Amino acid sequence: MQTLPQPTENGYYGKFGGAFIPELLRANVEELRRNYLAILNDQSFCREFDELLRDYVGRPTPLYEARRLSALLGFRVFLKREDLCHTGAHKINNAVGQILLAKRLGKTRIIAETGAGQHGVATATVCALAGLECVVYMGATDIERQAPNVGRMKLLGAKVVPVHSGSATLKDATNEAIRDWIAHAADTHYIIGSVVGPHPYPDLVARLQSVISREIRTQLKAQTGQALPDAVVACVGGGSNAAGAFYHFLDEPTVKLFAVEAAGEGIHTSRSAATTVLGSPGVIHGSYTLLMQDEYGQITEPHSISAGLDYPGIGPLHAALSANGRATFLAATDEEALQAASLLMHTEGIIPALETAHALAALHRLPLPAQATVVLNLSGRGDKDLSTYLTHLAQ
């Protein structure tokens, strides 16, 4: 079975990708580039990774047919329950893989960035499992709105470093993590949480998250008799959960792919994070991709009610999928996401993460026939967003 079109040797998906990094990081990034494929394909790595995904993460995660929601929409909706992973989101898949890789590279210290906190929790979790030092950078704004996850990171032994620069959100946390890596290049591995950053990170993270779509194919075949859905839907900030959900369907032209970005208060309100609509090509955090920037090339501040989608760019794979039309990019506002989350709560008894709620909000707009089969990647649970939900939805 063919899968994702591989990036070029220099890490490009079409014109997007590459490694635009300070000279002080080149040795680290090159070390990773030279070794990651050999490590990922090594039998002992694969065995240990698969065992941890099964026994520690709790995979395979269920593929659940949301029958009441389906009845309202007029087509069959299956939810890939990544919210049932250990730590509550898909982020743990990548974190487990990268901690095993870091140990094989001889690294003793781990750093990470986080927005919604789920990647930070996942990284803190695997560092505790591996007995490695963990430092997580997080914007001060996100620390305030994602307090439960901050507490979880600290309980797991991680040092959480607040970032006050810029908008004090994910972009700024990433900047500080990169500065840390420059200062501690010899002993530190940077576990990037999404399909962003310099090559080989976008490909590395996509491969580690591809377990999601591999399971979807097997599970859908067992439950419906068909291996291919009519559509796969996922939210996109940087894009790791979407990359994982799309991976094993990219070479299946009959499967429509829908990526849903955060429109914030409205795409044209200046308070949005809909990169494919508002962005243009440029360099952010080590790769050439689509990002939100002004006429002078300065990054403009994104906005979303969801901390995990509050990022001014998308990964180069998604930029390529948008440019070549393989995926259709949609956007959902804060209010639409809240209402979609409420609908799932009341029809299926599931409280989704605010990130996932954006994907849910787009379901009624999909150009699909009645009785189509749709898989939505339910990327995380809503525990971390309870205060927001209670503020906006409680009667």
C-alpha positions in Angstrom: 0.0 0.0 0.0 1.4 3.4 -0.9 1.3 6.1 1.6 2.4 9.7 2.0 4.4 11.2 -0.8 7.8 11.5 0.8 9.5 14.8 1.1 12.6 15.3 -0.9 16.0 14.7 0.6 16.1 18.4 1.7 12.6 18.1 3.2 10.4 19.8 0.6 6.8 18.9 -0.1 6.6 20.7 -3.5 7.8 24.2 -2.7 7.1 24.0 1.0 9.5 22.6 3.7 13.2 22.7 4.1 15.4 23.6 7.1 15.9 27.3 7.8 17.9 27.2 11.0 20.7 29.0 12.9 24.1 27.6 12.2 24.4 26.6 15.9 21.5 24.1 15.4 22.7 22.6 12.2 24.6 19.8 13.8 21.6 18.8 15.9 19.2 18.9 13.0 21.6 17.1 10.7 22.2 14.4 13.3 18.4 13.9 13.5 18.1 13.9 9.7 20.8 11.3 9.2 19.4 8.9 11.7 15.7 9.2 12.1 14.6 6.9 9.2 17.1 4.2 10.2 15.9 4.4 13.8 12.2 4.4 12.9 12.7 1.3 10.7 14.9 -0.6 13.2 13.1 -3.7 14.4 13.9 -3.1 18.1 12.5 0.4 17.8 9.3 -0.8 16.1 8.8 -3.5 18.7 9.3 -1.2 21.6 7.1 1.6 20.0 4.3 -0.8 19.2 4.4 -2.3 22.7 4.2 1.1 24.4 1.4 2.2 22.0 -0.6 -0.9 23.0 0.2 -1.3 26.7 0.9 2.3 27.8 -1.0 4.5 25.4 -4.0 2.2 25.0 -4.0 1.6 21.3 -5.8 0.8 19.1 -8.3 3.6 20.0 -11.9 2.8 19.2 -13.6 3.9 16.0 -17.1 4.8 17.2 -20.1 5.3 15.1 -21.9 8.4 16.4 -25.4 7.3 15.5 -27.4 10.2 17.0 -25.1 12.8 15.5 -25.3 10.9 12.1 -29.1 11.0 12.2 -29.0 14.8 12.4 -26.5 15.2 9.6 -27.8 12.7 7.2 -24.6 10.7 6.8 -22.6 8.2 8.9 -20.1 9.8 11.2 -17.4 7.7 12.8 -15.3 9.2 15.5 -11.7 8.1 15.9 -11.4 8.3 19.7 -7.9 9.7 20.2 -9.4 11.4 23.3 -9.2 7.9 24.9 -5.4 7.8 24.6 -3.4 8.0 27.8 -3.1 11.7 28.6 -6.2 12.5 26.7 -5.1 13.3 23.1 -3.2 12.1 20.1 -0.1 13.9 21.2 1.2 10.9 23.2 1.8 8.9 20.0 4.5 11.3 18.8 5.9 11.8 22.3 6.4 8.1 22.8 8.2 7.7 19.5 10.4 10.7 19.9 11.5 9.8 23.5 12.6 6.4 22.2 14.5 8.2 19.4 16.1 10.6 21.8 17.4 7.8 23.9 18.9 6.1 20.9 20.6 9.4 20.0 22.1 9.5 23.6 20.2 12.6 24.7 19.6 13.2 28.4 17.5 16.3 28.4 14.2 17.0 26.7 12.5 20.3 25.8 9.1 21.0 24.3 6.7 23.8 23.4 3.0 23.6 24.1 -0.2 25.7 23.4 -3.2 23.8 24.7 -1.0 21.9 27.0 -1.7 18.4 25.6 1.7 18.1 24.0 3.4 19.4 27.1 1.6 16.8 29.2 2.5 14.0 26.7 6.1 15.1 26.8 6.2 15.3 30.6 4.6 11.9 30.7 7.2 10.1 28.5 10.1 11.9 30.2 8.9 10.6 33.6 8.6 7.1 31.9 12.1 7.4 30.6 13.7 9.2 33.6 14.8 12.2 31.6 14.8 15.9 32.5 11.9 17.8 31.0 11.5 21.5 30.3 8.3 22.8 28.7 7.8 26.3 27.3 4.3 27.7 27.4 2.9 31.1 26.7 1.7 33.0 29.7 -1.7 33.5 28.1 -2.0 29.7 27.5 -0.9 28.9 31.1 -3.8 31.0 32.4 -6.4 29.4 30.1 -5.0 25.8 30.3 -4.4 25.6 34.1 -5.3 21.9 34.5 -2.7 20.8 32.0 -0.1 23.1 33.6 -0.8 21.3 36.9 -0.5 17.9 35.3 2.9 18.8 33.8 4.2 19.9 37.1 2.9 16.8 38.9 4.8 14.7 36.4 8.0 16.4 37.2 8.4 18.8 34.3 9.6 22.4 34.6 7.0 24.7 33.0 8.6 28.0 31.8 6.1 30.8 31.1 6.8 32.9 28.0 5.6 36.6 28.2 6.9 37.9 24.8 4.6 38.6 21.8 1.1 37.3 22.3 2.3 34.9 25.0 0.9 31.9 23.1 2.2 28.9 21.1 4.3 30.9 18.6 6.2 32.6 21.4 6.7 29.3 23.3 8.2 27.8 20.2 10.6 30.7 19.9 11.8 30.2 23.4 12.2 26.4 23.0 14.4 27.0 19.9 16.6 29.5 21.9 17.0 26.8 24.7 18.0 24.2 22.1 20.7 26.5 20.7 22.1 27.0 24.3 22.0 23.2 25.1 22.6 21.6 21.7 24.9 18.8 22.9 22.7 16.9 25.4 19.1 18.1 24.5 16.5 16.8 22.1 13.6 19.0 21.2 10.3 17.1 20.9 8.3 19.2 18.5 4.7 18.5 18.9 3.3 19.1 15.4 4.2 18.7 11.7 6.1 22.0 11.8 9.7 23.0 12.1 12.8 22.2 10.1 13.2 19.0 8.2 13.0 16.2 9.3 10.4 17.1 12.0 7.4 17.4 9.7 8.1 13.9 8.2 9.1 12.4 11.6 5.9 13.6 13.4 3.7 12.5 10.5 5.1 9.0 10.5 4.7 8.6 14.2 1.1 9.9 14.0 0.3 7.7 11.0 -0.8 5.0 13.3 -4.2 6.8 13.5 -5.0 6.3 9.8 -3.6 2.8 9.7 -6.0 1.8 12.4 -8.9 3.7 10.8 -8.5 1.6 7.6 -8.5 -1.7 9.5 -11.3 -0.8 11.9 -13.6 0.7 9.2 -13.2 -2.5 7.1 -14.1 -4.6 10.1 -17.2 -2.5 11.0 -18.6 -1.6 7.6 -16.9 -3.9 5.1 -15.2 -1.0 3.4 -11.6 0.1 4.0 -12.1 3.6 2.6 -14.4 6.3 4.0 -15.8 8.9 1.7 -14.2 11.6 3.7 -11.8 12.2 6.6 -12.1 15.4 8.7 -9.6 16.8 11.2 -8.8 20.2 12.8 -5.6 21.9 11.9 -3.3 24.2 13.8 0.2 23.1 13.1 -1.5 19.9 11.9 -0.2 16.7 13.6 -3.6 15.1 14.2 -4.7 15.8 10.6 -1.4 14.5 9.2 -2.0 11.3 11.2 -5.6 10.9 10.1 -4.9 11.7 6.5 -1.6 9.8 6.1 -2.8 6.4 4.7 -5.5 8.0 2.6 -3.3 10.5 0.7 -2.9 8.2 -2.3 -6.6 7.3 -2.3 -8.2 9.8 -4.6 -11.8 8.7 -3.8 -11.3 9.8 -0.1 -12.0 13.5 0.4 -9.8 15.2 3.0 -11.1 18.1 5.0 -8.9 20.2 7.3 -10.6 22.7 9.5 -8.8 25.8 10.8 -9.8 28.3 13.5 -11.6 31.3 12.1 -11.6 32.9 15.6 -14.0 35.8 15.7 -14.3 35.8 11.9 -11.8 35.4 9.1 -11.8 39.0 8.2 -12.0 40.5 11.7 -8.2 40.5 12.3 -8.9 38.0 15.1 -8.4 34.7 13.3 -6.0 31.8 12.8 -7.2 30.7 9.3 -3.8 30.5 7.8 -4.7 29.1 4.3 -7.1 32.0 3.8 -5.1 34.8 5.4 -1.5 33.5 5.0 1.2 33.7 2.4 4.4 31.8 1.8 7.2 32.5 4.2 9.5 31.1 6.8 8.4 30.3 10.4 10.2 28.2 13.0 12.6 26.6 10.5 10.4 25.8 7.4 9.1 27.5 4.4 5.3 27.3 4.6 2.1 29.3 4.7 1.9 31.8 7.6 0.1 34.9 8.6 2.3 38.0 8.0 2.0 41.6 7.1 3.3 43.4 4.0 6.8 43.6 5.7 7.0 39.9 6.5 6.3 40.4 10.2 4.2 37.6 11.7 0.7 38.8 12.6 -0.9 37.6 15.8 -3.5 34.8 15.4 -6.6 34.3 17.6 -8.6 31.3 18.5 -10.6 30.4 21.5 -8.7 27.1 21.3 -5.1 27.4 22.5 -4.0 24.4 20.3 -5.1 26.2 17.1 -3.8 29.6 18.0 -0.8 29.4 15.7 0.0 31.8 12.7 1.1 29.0 10.4 0.6 25.4 9.2 3.0 22.6 8.6 4.6 22.4 5.1 2.8 19.1 4.3 -0.6 20.9 4.9 0.6 23.9 2.9 1.3 21.6 0.0 -2.1 19.8 0.4 -3.8 23.1 0.3 -1.8 24.4 -2.7 -2.3 21.2 -4.8 -6.0 20.8 -3.8 -5.6 17.3 -2.3 -7.2 18.6 0.9 -10.0 21.1 1.2 -9.4 23.7 4.0 -12.4 25.1 5.9 -12.7 27.4 8.9 -14.9 27.5 12.0 -15.4 30.4 14.3 -15.1 30.4 18.1 -18.9 30.4 18.4 -19.4 27.7 15.8 -16.9 25.5 17.6 -18.6 26.0 21.0 -22.0 25.1 19.5 -20.6 22.0 17.8 -19.1 20.9 21.0 -22.4 21.3 22.8 -24.1 19.3 20.1 -21.7 16.4 20.6 -22.1 16.6 24.3 -25.9 16.3 24.1 -26.1 13.8 21.3 -23.2 11.4 22.1 -22.2 12.1 25.7 -18.7 13.1 24.7 -17.0 16.3 25.8 -14.4 17.1 23.0 -11.4 19.3 23.1 -12.0 22.8 21.7 -9.6 21.9 18.9 -11.7 19.0 17.8 -14.8 21.1 18.2 -13.7 23.1 15.1 -13.7 20.0 13.0 -17.1 19.0 14.3 -18.4 22.5 13.4 -17.6 21.9 9.7 -19.5 18.6 9.4 -22.8 20.2 8.3 -21.0 22.1 5.5 -19.3 19.1 3.9 -20.4 18.6 0.2 -21.2 15.0 0.7 -24.2 12.8 -0.4 -26.7 11.3 2.0 -25.4 8.0 3.5 -21.7 9.0 2.9 -19.3 7.5 5.4 -17.2 10.2 7.3 -14.4 9.6 9.8 -13.7 12.6 12.1 -10.5 12.5 14.2 -11.6 13.3 17.7 -8.1 14.4 18.6 -8.6 15.2 22.3 -10.9 15.3 25.3 -12.3 18.5 26.8 -11.2 18.2 30.4 -8.7 21.1 29.8 -11.4 23.3 28.3 -14.0 22.9 31.0 -13.7 26.4 32.3 -14.2 27.8 28.8 -17.2 25.6 28.2 -18.7 26.5 31.6 -18.3 30.2 30.9 -19.9 30.0 27.4 -22.3 27.1 27.5 -23.5 26.6 31.1 -27.2 27.6 31.6 
